[in-house]
């Protein structure tokens, strides 16, 4: 009889340990998922708004973007440019000056689609960048790649 009792006790301990490990694993995963989504600048935290899209053309290693009819028509305006050459964040910083940076977050490769004042905001984890692409708030650690721009006859050209 004692063999049966020991056998049942052994199975019971095994089940208990397996259940405890599953519970601990679940709690760990839940903590990781809430850590990524819990940023005050994530979509649930508010504070940022989607950037408008601007039409573009790609030719000879350059992306051209007409300014008329976009947020770029006024100083301080910014747009998202989706092109066959890549995704760019384009901002008007002066009467005839613009900045263009890569539109893919350096943290986990999400498309940066939002802005909050003069900051670009990644909607995935809340990383914030200046209009020049410098990180001002993580989790991203690396700046966005910057591109040279020129402005002639109402069209911004991004040199790749």
Number of C-alpha atoms within 10 A of each C-alpha: 6 7 8 9 9 11 12 12 12 12 11 12 12 12 12 12 12 12 12 12 12 12 12 12 12 12 11 11 12 11 11 12 10 10 11 13 17 15 19 12 21 19 19 11 12 12 14 20 15 15 20 16 15 21 14 16 15 15 9 7 9 14 22 20 21 19 19 12 9 16 19 23 15 16 15 16 19 30 24 24 25 17 15 11 13 13 17 26 27 27 23 22 17 12 11 12 13 24 22 27 24 22 25 19 30 21 17 12 12 14 18 26 25 24 24 16 15 15 21 30 29 29 25 20 23 27 24 27 26 18 25 23 22 18 21 15 15 16 17 20 14 14 19 23 16 19 16 12 19 14 17 9 7 13 14 24 22 23 14 13
